[in-house]
Amino acid sequence: MAAVAQGDSATRRVLGAILVEIDQPNATVLSLAVAPEFRRRGIARALLERALKQAEIQGAKRACLSFVSRMPQVAALKALLRSTGWSEPAPRILFAETAPQQVLQQAWAQRVLSRGPRNATAFDWSDLRPADRAFVEAEIAAGRYPQEVSPFWDEGNIAPVSLGLRAADGRVVGWLACHFVPQRPGSIRFSRSFCHAETAFRGNGAWIMAAALERHVNSSLHQSHPTVLFDVDERNTAMMTVYRRRIAPYIDSSYQSYLVAKDLC
Ligand SMILES: CC(C)(COP(=O)(O)OP(=O)(O)OC[C@H]1O[C@@H](n2cnc3c(N)ncnc32)[C@H](O)[C@@H]1OP(=O)(O)O)[C@@H](O)C(=O)NCCC(=O)NCCS
């Protein structure tokens, strides 16, 4: 649902607007903005109140909203959320951008590349067989492989640097699915990465990261897409450790997304 705040009846100028998606029991605030010269007059507060009341009437029980730390008005938004009873912002996804060579040239990347993957062989993700897909889908459905990093997300934008790892017994035991990002034309997003937790495969997370960076730098894509965009879910502690140790020191810029929520009844 959408709502707008309008000026007097003569001009009917739009002063602010809100867009909320209702997917019961959740109502997600997708967008909220007030024209700069009309801020601090209670317009956002009124729009939020009205939209959430409407969402509640339509059966929503909980509202949520996510925002990123690099938004220019982030302090105003946080103050607004605090004053209208939302939860404290919880960190969700860390986004970081850099030139792939900057990470690839590090000693750890060169070391894991010369060692190769452990107890597995790499394959181009476009060579994934129907039986592999069925296997990974079944592992995800059984909860043995994590849904949050499913390689079958956003398949229309998958980039050809993506790769998988296969164990000697034929199982797919790792992947790094990379994507084109329509909103960020020069970037390749290193989006969904997974390595099997068995000890035999330890270290393959770092290897697959370095191998995808190498494929990127050596591909024709590198010229048109000179930037990599990493995103890591703050709740994925293993991946956050890899990120902090191996990637964070070589990042050009980073920002964070946060989630806030509010019970409606
Ligand atoms: C964030 C935004 C929507 C706030 O709109 P607004 O109409 O100015 O907010 P309100 O006047 O309703 O403010 C309500 C309360 O929020 C807090 N607040 C809002 N802006 C604030 C600011 N700049 N500094 C401190 N507190 C602020 C205050 O507690 C305020 O109450 P008060 O004025 O009685 O002290 C507006 O700044 C905006 O459009 N920013 C750009 C877009 C954006 O960031 N959208 C959010 C993405 S979903």
The ligand as a Tripos MOL2 file, in Angstrom:
@<TRIPOS>MOLECULE
LIG
   48    50     1     0     0
SMALL
NO_CHARGES

@<TRIPOS>ATOM
      1 C1         13.8380   10.3100    7.7920 C.3       1 LIG1
      2 C2         12.7220   11.2520    7.2820 C.3       1 LIG1
      3 C3         11.6860   10.4220    6.5340 C.3       1 LIG1
      4 C4         12.0740   11.9720    8.4990 C.3       1 LIG1
      5 O1         10.9770   12.7610    8.0110 O.3       1 LIG1
      6 P1         10.3670   13.9800    8.8480 P.3       1 LIG1
      7 O2          9.0150   14.2930    8.2840 O.co2     1 LIG1
      8 O3         11.3470   15.0890    8.9050 O.co2     1 LIG1
      9 O4         10.2180   13.3660   10.3030 O.3       1 LIG1
     10 P2          9.1990   13.8880   11.4320 P.3       1 LIG1
     11 O5          9.0950   15.3790   11.3470 O.co2     1 LIG1
     12 O6          7.9290   13.1230   11.3650 O.co2     1 LIG1
     13 O7         10.0120   13.5060   12.7400 O.3       1 LIG1
     14 C5          9.4470   12.7700   13.8030 C.3       1 LIG1
     15 C6         10.5190   12.6220   14.8990 C.3       1 LIG1
     16 O8         11.6700   11.9600   14.3880 O.3       1 LIG1
     17 C7         12.8640   12.5300   14.9620 C.3       1 LIG1
     18 N1         13.6340   13.2200   13.8940 N.ar      1 LIG1
     19 C8         13.2990   13.3330   12.5850 C.ar      1 LIG1
     20 N2         14.2820   13.9750   11.9110 N.ar      1 LIG1
     21 C9         15.2520   14.2480   12.8020 C.ar      1 LIG1
     22 C10        16.5200   14.8930   12.7060 C.ar      1 LIG1
     23 N3         16.9720   15.3910   11.5490 N.pl3     1 LIG1
     24 N4         17.2770   14.9940   13.8160 N.ar      1 LIG1
     25 C11        16.8340   14.5180   14.9940 C.ar      1 LIG1
     26 N5         15.6230   13.9150   15.1580 N.ar      1 LIG1
     27 C12        14.8510   13.7710   14.0770 C.ar      1 LIG1
     28 C13        12.3870   13.5450   15.9780 C.3       1 LIG1
     29 O9         12.2030   12.8530   17.2090 O.3       1 LIG1
     30 C14        11.0490   13.9550   15.3960 C.3       1 LIG1
     31 O10        10.1620   14.4750   16.3670 O.3       1 LIG1
     32 P3         10.2910   16.0300   16.8030 P.3       1 LIG1
     33 O11        10.4300   16.8390   15.5300 O.co2     1 LIG1
     34 O12         8.9980   16.2780   17.5340 O.co2     1 LIG1
     35 O13        11.5170   16.1370   17.6470 O.co2     1 LIG1
     36 C15        13.3320   12.3490    6.3590 C.3       1 LIG1
     37 O14        14.4670   12.9090    6.9740 O.3       1 LIG1
     38 C16        13.7030   11.8700    4.9670 C.2       1 LIG1
     39 O15        12.8850   11.8850    4.0510 O.2       1 LIG1
     40 N6         14.9580   11.4430    4.7800 N.am      1 LIG1
     41 C17        15.4240   10.9640    3.4600 C.3       1 LIG1
     42 C18        14.8290    9.6440    3.0810 C.3       1 LIG1
     43 C19        15.0610    8.5630    4.1090 C.2       1 LIG1
     44 O16        16.0840    8.5290    4.7670 O.2       1 LIG1
     45 N7         14.0970    7.6430    4.1940 N.am      1 LIG1
     46 C20        14.1610    6.4870    5.0430 C.3       1 LIG1
     47 C21        14.4090    5.2550    4.2400 C.3       1 LIG1
     48 S1         13.1460    4.0730    4.4430 S.3       1 LIG1
@<TRIPOS>BOND
     1     1     2 1
     2     2     3 1
     3     2     4 1
     4     2    36 1
     5     4     5 1
     6     5     6 1
     7     6     7 2
     8     6     8 1
     9     6     9 1
    10     9    10 1
    11    10    11 2
    12    10    12 1
    13    10    13 1
    14    13    14 1
    15    14    15 1
    16    15    16 1
    17    15    30 1
    18    16    17 1
    19    17    18 1
    20    17    28 1
    21    18    19 ar
    22    18    27 ar
    23    19    20 ar
    24    20    21 ar
    25    21    22 ar
    26    21    27 ar
    27    22    23 1
    28    22    24 ar
    29    24    25 ar
    30    25    26 ar
    31    26    27 ar
    32    28    29 1
    33    28    30 1
    34    30    31 1
    35    31    32 1
    36    32    33 2
    37    32    34 1
    38    32    35 1
    39    36    37 1
    40    36    38 1
    41    38    39 2
    42    38    40 1
    43    40    41 1
    44    41    42 1
    45    42    43 1
    46    43    44 2
    47    43    45 1
    48    45    46 1
    49    46    47 1
    50    47    48 1
@<TRIPOS>SUBSTRUCTURE
     1 LIG1         1 GROUP 0 **** ****
